[in-house]
Amino acid sequence: MVHATIQAGLLGQSASQRILARLAHDTSAAMVHAQDLSDTQREAIGSLGVN
């Protein structure tokens, strides 16, 4: 999606790199959090339809 906005001229390369860096950080933090959840907690989240 970020690549598409660059190609369309909506975002510059620096802004896009900042977005990707933020996403990488947030994704890593979410993965660490998910690993700390119990199976029951993960199943509850999964039943919400969040993919």
Buried (B, 14 or more C-beta within 10 A) or exposed (E): EBEEBBEEEEBEEEEBEEBEEEEEEEEEEEEEEEEEEEEEEEEEEEEEEEE
